[in-house]
Amino acid sequence: MQSMTGYGRGRVCLDGREMVVELKSVNHRYLDLSFRLPKNLAMAEDTLRSAIQRSEVNRGHVDVFVTYTNTREDARTLEVDETLLAGFRQAMRNAGDLLSDYRSATVGEVLSLSGALTVSQADEDAEAVKQLAQAAVAQALEALVDMRTREGSNLRKDLRGHLQQVASLRETIALRAPMVPQEYRKRLEARLKEWQVDGVDPQRIAQEVAIMADRCAIDEELSRLGSHLDQFETILATEPQPGKKLDFLLQEMNREVNTIGSKASDAQIAKAVVDAKCTLEKLREQVQNVA
């Protein structure tokens, strides 16, 4: 199981070229890729995208940062605009009297002031760049998956801890539920006695208790909740990418707990329901980061 939070970095140097690929991922419903790379490396985006889509990273928002350096001799071209340089020379001569008090300009100063020297990036070798990108992103993906897997292991432990709390609260509710009709009978009989109502038909009391017990029955909800808890644990233990299934199960568990809370007229059960909903919310927040 993987978390959707992670970081990976890959650096490859080959034949005077160096590329660094950094991957940063956070939670997202689907795989969402965002690229930030130099304009002259646009041809490498498809290579990077394909490599990530074929990897174990199937969910999460992934920022892809690429830095690139080319130190080869043919990486840049220098051009001198002779026409512009000639115009600059003529302008210097025309202003000779005004410039007489200043020292003579160096070649570097002339080129800089005139703007006649242009340094241009040579066109990149597309195949060489793609090969470099493939190697760098492979390293970054390995590091990213390793970190996401370690984070996923920690997430699994936390999820199981919260799951056990919900299972314990479910057991508390299940033990308490049969007592609710009995206590209702006692309260009803005590109230009739307090009101000094004589001659009440015991059958009528039994009927009222039965109606109340039927209205407050939560056996089915507890059964379904228990089934969801078992499925959650099974998926957690066996599925490599369980995020979507776990999210669906949590929705179902919340539905059952809410129904229990609305049907059970008992303070202790109500308290257990509130605690269960709080724990399920913690589970939901954590599951949002499971791939």
DAZI-V301062 format. One line per field, one symbol per residue. ss: DSSP state (2 for helix, 1 for strand, 0 for the rest). phi: phi as a letter, one per 20 degrees, with the letter a starting at -180 (. if undefined). A space follows every 10 residues. Layout:
BEGIN
ss=???
phi=???
END
This chain:
BEGIN
ss=0010011111 1111001111 1111110000 1111110022 2222222222 2220000001 1111111111 0022211111 0222222222 2222022220 0000002222 2222001111 1000022222 2222222222 2222222222 2222222222 2222222222 2222222222 2222222222 2222000000 0222222222 2222200022 2222222222 2222222200 0022222222 2222222222 2220002222 2222222222 2222222001 0
phi=.deedabbcc ccdblndccc ddccccfafc ecdcdcbgff dgfeffffff fffeefedbo ededdcdbcc dffefccdcd efffffffff ffffegffef fdffffgfff ffffmfeddd fffffgffff ffffffffff ffffffffff fffffgffff ffffffffff fffffegfff ffffffffff ffffeledmf fgffffffff fffffefcgf ffffffffff fgffffedef cegfffffff fffffffffg ffeeebffff ffffffffff ffffffffde f
END
